[in-house]
Amino acid sequence: TRHISELELTAIQLRHEATGAEHLHIVREDDNNVFGVGFSTPPTNSSGTSHILEHTALCGSKKFPVRDPFFKMLNRSLANFMNAFT
């Protein structure tokens, strides 16, 4: 646990002993809430398959159809960040 006064927050870093999974919890007096999940998916070659699968996963399914969210976000400033985030 570490308090960061410049950002007015307390960061709590946790690690699951059995799996090594990490969790960073940020405590701050703010009504906005957000979460993110990240995991490493290193490619085994440079074919681009990993990147294609990332985009495919974001396109939904039969039960939850979603047109590619990148095209929906073209008129927003987050479009570049979202593509880089994947």
Buried (B, 14 or more C-beta within 10 A) or exposed (E): EEEEEEEEBBBEEEEEEEEEEEEEEBEEEEEEEEEEEEEEEEEEEEEEEEEEEEEEEEEEEEEEEEEEBBEEBEEEEEBEEEEEEE
